[in-house]
Amino acid sequence: MFDKIYVMKKLFVLLITTAIAAIAVGQQLPYYSQYMYNDFFLNPAVAGSKDYIPLTLTFRKQWAGISYAPSTQTLSAHSQIIKNMGVGGVLFNDMTGPDRRTGMELAYAYHFKVTDKSKLSLGLAGYIMQYVLDNTMLTLDEQNDNAIQGNKVTAILPDATGGAYFYSDNYYIGLAIPQLFQTKIDLQAETSELNTLVRHYFFTGGYKFKIDDEFEIEPSFLLKAISQAPVQLDINTKVLYKKMVWLGASYRHDESFVLMLGFEKGNFNLGYSYDATLSNIRKYSSGSHEIFLGMNIPKGKKETSASY
């Protein structure tokens, strides 16, 4: 019994430390496993690249079985507004222990025709986020920790994401740079150098292979680079049957193996993913779960331009 309490206390301390340290370096943005179904999450240049309006609601629970583990909820939509221009928006809520980020993002993209079958889009998104560190949740032995002062710390953080997206009906490649301006954060800590939103770099790509009239295979990847953190590579594969049912798998280097299942009926789609954790966290967690609900709202006459 003592060992279990000791382990849970250590896990909670780990989560608290991670939440605070994330403000300094490493992963500051929410994890997603099914981003290949809604790459607007990652790149504002995707806005307006579809011939419909994708409306997507996503729920993610990371490290199930561990109290105060990360959980994320996101609502997004984007659309072409006039020829060659797209806009979109995201509402998000991300929590890890005492750490909470809530905000909204607005994106604009302009699409240049490269060939009859391909386009290049450049996008920019501005966002504002409320960051809250609720110190009333902390139960550390070191009550005089200089990095934790007061009952609750709140900061309003504006920043931006820039992106480029080259795409056609069968392939895409993209680059996005979230937290472009590396906004400073005042958490009343002694070392202000640590309190910064760290710039991220997301490099994505994918290709759609049509096997026959019933099957399609879509391999894709995400290369993620963050200052003062190891480069991370995701390799994904999705098999689509009759444009109705898909199965997918993903490997996130040294971190997780992901299984995905989804259905599409008319303009509605539903997806679920399970992450089997490969790191030491697996000793305490049964894995991570993510579900998305989507609706592809028709826009009338179908565009003849490229749309992945």
C-alpha positions as CSV (number, residue, x, y, z in Angstrom):
1,M,0.0,0.0,0.0
2,F,2.9,2.3,0.9
3,D,4.6,1.6,-2.4
4,K,1.5,2.4,-4.4
5,I,1.0,5.8,-2.6
6,Y,4.7,6.5,-3.1
7,V,4.5,5.7,-6.8
8,M,1.4,7.8,-7.3
9,K,3.0,10.7,-5.5
10,K,6.1,10.5,-7.7
11,L,3.9,10.4,-10.8
12,F,2.0,13.5,-9.7
13,V,5.3,15.3,-9.0
14,L,6.4,14.3,-12.5
15,L,3.3,15.7,-14.1
16,I,3.6,19.0,-12.1
17,T,7.3,19.3,-13.1
18,T,6.5,18.5,-16.7
19,A,3.7,21.1,-16.8
20,I,6.1,23.8,-15.5
21,A,9.1,22.7,-17.5
22,A,7.0,22.7,-20.7
23,I,6.9,26.5,-20.5
24,A,10.6,26.5,-20.8
25,V,11.5,23.9,-23.4
26,G,10.1,20.9,-25.3
27,Q,6.6,20.0,-26.1
28,Q,4.3,23.0,-25.4
29,L,1.6,22.2,-28.0
30,P,-1.1,19.4,-27.6
31,Y,-0.4,16.0,-29.1
32,Y,-2.7,14.6,-31.7
33,S,-2.6,11.1,-33.3
34,Q,-5.1,11.6,-36.1
35,Y,-3.8,14.9,-37.5
36,M,-3.5,13.4,-40.9
37,Y,-7.4,13.6,-41.1
38,N,-7.3,17.3,-40.2
39,D,-3.9,18.8,-41.0
40,F,-5.4,22.3,-40.5
41,F,-4.6,21.6,-36.8
42,L,-0.9,21.8,-37.7
43,N,-0.7,24.2,-40.6
44,P,-2.8,27.4,-41.3
45,A,-1.9,27.2,-45.0
46,V,-4.3,24.3,-45.3
47,A,-7.2,26.7,-44.9
48,G,-9.4,26.7,-48.0
49,S,-7.7,23.8,-49.7
50,K,-10.7,21.5,-49.7
51,D,-13.8,21.7,-51.9
52,Y,-16.0,21.4,-48.7
53,I,-16.0,23.0,-45.3
54,P,-14.5,20.5,-42.7
55,L,-15.9,21.0,-39.2
56,T,-14.0,18.8,-36.7
57,L,-14.4,18.2,-33.0
58,T,-11.6,16.3,-31.3
59,F,-11.2,14.8,-27.8
60,R,-7.9,13.4,-26.5
61,K,-7.1,11.7,-23.2
62,Q,-3.4,11.0,-22.8
63,W,-1.9,8.4,-20.5
64,A,-5.2,6.9,-19.3
65,G,-5.0,5.7,-15.7
66,I,-2.8,8.5,-14.5
67,S,-4.5,11.3,-12.6
68,Y,-4.1,14.8,-14.0
69,A,-2.6,13.5,-17.2
70,P,-2.9,15.6,-20.3
71,S,-6.4,16.0,-21.9
72,T,-7.3,18.1,-25.0
73,Q,-10.5,19.3,-26.7
74,T,-10.4,21.1,-30.0
75,L,-13.0,22.5,-32.4
76,S,-11.9,23.6,-35.9
77,A,-13.3,24.6,-39.3
78,H,-11.9,26.2,-42.5
79,S,-13.2,27.1,-45.9
80,Q,-12.4,28.9,-49.1
81,I,-14.1,32.3,-49.1
82,I,-13.3,33.7,-52.5
83,K,-11.1,32.5,-55.3
84,N,-7.6,31.6,-54.0
85,M,-8.3,32.7,-50.5
86,G,-9.2,30.6,-47.4
87,V,-9.9,31.3,-43.8
88,G,-10.3,29.1,-40.7
89,G,-10.5,29.0,-36.9
90,V,-9.7,26.8,-34.0
91,L,-11.0,26.8,-30.4
92,F,-8.8,24.7,-28.0
93,N,-8.6,23.7,-24.3
94,D,-5.5,21.8,-23.1
95,M,-4.9,20.6,-19.5
96,T,-2.0,18.9,-17.7
97,G,-2.4,18.8,-14.0
98,P,-2.4,22.4,-12.7
99,D,-1.5,23.7,-16.2
100,R,-4.3,24.9,-18.5
101,R,-4.2,26.5,-21.9
102,T,-7.4,27.9,-23.4
103,G,-7.6,30.0,-26.6
104,M,-8.6,30.6,-30.1
105,E,-6.8,30.9,-33.5
106,L,-7.8,32.6,-36.7
107,A,-6.1,31.7,-40.0
108,Y,-5.8,33.1,-43.5
109,A,-4.3,31.4,-46.5
110,Y,-3.6,32.4,-50.1
111,H,-3.4,29.7,-52.8
112,F,-1.2,30.1,-55.9
113,K,-1.8,27.9,-58.9
114,V,1.5,26.0,-59.8
115,T,0.2,23.6,-62.4
116,D,-3.2,22.4,-63.6
117,K,-3.2,19.8,-60.8
118,S,-1.2,21.4,-58.0
119,K,-1.2,24.6,-55.8
120,L,1.0,26.3,-53.3
121,S,-0.6,27.9,-50.3
122,L,0.9,30.3,-47.8
123,G,-0.9,30.9,-44.5
124,L,-0.7,32.8,-41.3
125,A,-2.6,32.3,-38.1
126,G,-2.8,34.6,-35.1
127,Y,-3.9,33.3,-31.8
128,I,-4.5,34.3,-28.3
129,M,-4.2,31.9,-25.3
130,Q,-5.0,32.2,-21.6
131,Y,-2.4,30.2,-19.6
132,V,-3.3,29.3,-16.0
133,L,-1.1,27.6,-13.5
134,D,-3.3,26.6,-10.5
135,N,-0.9,26.2,-7.6
136,T,-3.8,25.1,-5.3
137,M,-3.4,21.7,-6.9
138,L,0.3,21.4,-5.9
139,T,1.1,19.1,-2.9
140,L,4.8,19.1,-3.2
141,D,6.9,18.7,0.0
142,E,9.0,21.7,-1.0
143,Q,6.4,24.4,-0.2
144,N,8.9,27.2,-0.7
145,D,9.7,26.4,-4.3
146,N,10.7,29.7,-5.9
147,A,9.2,28.7,-9.3
148,I,5.8,28.3,-7.7
149,Q,4.4,31.4,-6.0
150,G,0.8,32.4,-5.1
151,N,-2.4,30.4,-5.5
152,K,-2.9,30.9,-9.3
153,V,-0.8,32.4,-12.1
154,T,-2.6,33.7,-15.2
155,A,-1.1,35.0,-18.4
156,I,-2.6,36.2,-21.7
157,L,-0.3,35.1,-24.5
158,P,-0.6,36.2,-28.2
159,D,1.5,34.6,-30.9
160,A,1.3,33.3,-34.5
161,T,1.8,30.4,-36.8
162,G,3.2,30.6,-40.3
163,G,2.9,27.9,-42.9
164,A,3.4,26.7,-46.5
165,Y,1.4,23.9,-48.1
166,F,2.0,22.4,-51.6
167,Y,-0.7,20.0,-52.6
168,S,-2.6,18.2,-55.4
169,D,-5.4,15.6,-55.5
170,N,-2.9,12.8,-54.6
171,Y,-0.2,14.3,-52.5
172,Y,0.8,17.1,-50.2
173,I,3.9,18.5,-48.4
174,G,3.9,21.2,-45.8
175,L,5.9,23.2,-43.4
176,A,4.4,25.0,-40.3
177,I,6.1,27.1,-37.6
178,P,3.9,27.5,-34.5
179,Q,4.8,30.0,-31.8
180,L,6.5,32.1,-34.4
181,F,7.3,35.1,-32.2
182,Q,8.3,33.1,-29.1
183,T,6.1,35.2,-26.7
184,K,7.6,35.8,-23.2
185,I,5.6,34.5,-20.3
186,D,5.5,36.1,-16.8
187,L,5.1,33.3,-14.3
188,Q,6.7,35.2,-11.5
189,A,9.7,32.9,-11.7
190,E,13.2,34.1,-10.9
191,T,14.6,33.1,-14.3
192,S,12.7,35.0,-17.0
193,E,14.8,33.4,-19.7
194,L,12.9,30.1,-19.2
195,N,9.4,31.6,-19.6
196,T,9.1,31.6,-23.3
197,L,6.8,29.9,-25.9
198,V,9.3,27.9,-27.9
199,R,9.2,27.9,-31.7
200,H,8.2,24.6,-33.3
201,Y,8.8,23.3,-36.8
202,F,6.4,20.8,-38.3
203,F,7.3,19.2,-41.7
204,T,4.5,17.0,-43.1
205,G,3.9,15.0,-46.3
206,G,1.6,12.3,-47.7
207,Y,0.7,10.5,-50.8
208,K,-2.5,8.7,-51.9
209,F,-2.1,5.4,-53.8
210,K,-5.3,4.1,-55.5
211,I,-5.0,0.3,-55.5
212,D,-8.2,-0.4,-57.3
213,D,-11.9,0.8,-57.3
214,E,-12.2,-0.2,-53.6
215,F,-8.9,0.3,-51.9
216,E,-6.6,3.3,-51.3
217,I,-3.4,3.5,-49.3
218,E,-2.2,6.8,-47.8
219,P,1.3,6.8,-46.2
220,S,2.3,10.1,-44.5
221,F,4.8,11.5,-42.0
222,L,5.3,14.3,-39.5
223,L,8.8,15.5,-38.6
224,K,8.8,17.7,-35.6
225,A,11.7,19.8,-34.5
226,I,11.7,21.9,-31.3
227,S,14.5,23.9,-29.7
228,Q,16.3,22.0,-26.9
229,A,14.4,18.8,-27.6
230,P,15.1,15.7,-29.7
231,V,13.7,15.7,-33.3
232,Q,10.6,13.5,-33.4
233,L,9.4,11.5,-36.4
234,D,5.9,10.0,-37.0
235,I,5.4,7.5,-39.8
236,N,1.7,6.8,-40.6
237,T,-0.2,4.5,-43.0
238,K,-4.0,4.5,-43.7
239,V,-5.9,1.9,-45.7
240,L,-9.3,3.2,-47.0
241,Y,-12.0,0.8,-48.2
242,K,-14.7,2.1,-50.5
243,K,-14.2,5.6,-49.1
244,M,-16.3,4.4,-46.1
245,V,-14.0,2.6,-43.6
246,W,-10.4,3.1,-42.8
247,L,-7.7,1.4,-40.7
248,G,-4.5,3.1,-39.8
249,A,-1.3,2.7,-37.9
250,S,1.4,5.1,-36.8
251,Y,4.8,4.9,-35.1
252,R,6.1,7.8,-33.1
253,H,9.8,7.3,-32.6
254,D,10.6,6.0,-29.1
255,E,7.2,7.1,-27.8
256,S,4.2,5.2,-29.0
257,F,2.6,2.9,-31.5
258,V,-0.9,4.0,-32.7
259,L,-3.8,2.1,-34.1
260,M,-6.7,4.0,-35.8
261,L,-10.2,3.1,-37.0
262,G,-12.7,5.3,-38.8
263,F,-16.0,5.5,-40.6
264,E,-17.4,7.9,-43.2
265,K,-21.1,8.0,-44.1
266,G,-22.3,10.8,-46.4
267,N,-20.8,14.0,-45.1
268,F,-20.2,12.7,-41.6
269,N,-17.1,10.9,-40.3
270,L,-15.9,9.4,-37.0
271,G,-12.4,8.3,-36.0
272,Y,-10.8,6.7,-33.0
273,S,-7.2,6.1,-32.1
274,Y,-5.4,4.2,-29.4
275,D,-1.8,5.0,-28.5
276,A,0.2,2.1,-26.9
277,T,2.9,3.9,-24.9
278,L,6.5,2.7,-25.5
279,S,8.2,5.0,-22.9
280,N,8.5,4.3,-19.1
281,I,5.1,5.8,-18.6
282,R,3.6,2.5,-19.9
283,K,4.3,1.0,-16.4
284,Y,1.5,3.3,-15.0
285,S,-0.8,4.0,-18.0
286,S,-3.0,1.9,-20.1
287,G,-2.3,4.1,-23.2
288,S,-3.9,7.2,-24.7
289,H,-7.3,7.6,-26.4
290,E,-8.4,10.1,-29.1
291,I,-11.7,10.5,-30.9
292,F,-12.9,12.9,-33.5
293,L,-16.3,13.7,-35.0
294,G,-16.3,15.5,-38.3
295,M,-18.8,16.9,-40.8
296,N,-17.9,17.9,-44.3
297,I,-20.3,20.7,-45.2
298,P,-20.9,20.9,-49.0
299,K,-20.2,24.3,-50.7
300,G,-22.3,23.7,-53.8
301,K,-20.4,23.5,-57.1
302,K,-17.2,21.4,-56.7
303,E,-14.0,23.3,-57.4
304,T,-11.9,22.0,-60.3
305,S,-8.6,23.0,-58.5
306,A,-6.4,20.7,-56.6
307,S,-7.8,19.5,-53.3
308,Y,-6.0,16.7,-51.4
